[in-house]
Amino acid sequence: MMNRPDRWAGITVEQVRAKCRQLGMRGKDVDTIADFVQRRRDGRHFNVQSSYRTFEFN
């Protein structure tokens, strides 16, 4: 979300919640992920550990 915000621009928090539930995640975990997405949409940043800072998914 931090390195590629353009990938997340068209995805809503509710879509993330629905996908997490579909994958069988626990309610508390769904809330945590949705909160991260909402905070990012609000313009906030995360303090990411240095080992993950430059990681990119394919």
Stockholm file with secondary structure:
# STOCKHOLM 1.0

chainA/1-58         MMNRPDRWAGITVEQVRAKCRQLGMRGKDVDTIADFVQRRRDGRHFNVQSSYRTFEFN
#=GR chainA/1-58 SS CCSCHHHHTTCCHHHHHHHHHHTTCCHHHHHHHHHHHHHHHTTCCCCCCTTTTTCCCC
#=GC SS_cons        CCSCHHHHTTCCHHHHHHHHHHTTCCHHHHHHHHHHHHHHHTTCCCCCCTTTTTCCCC
//
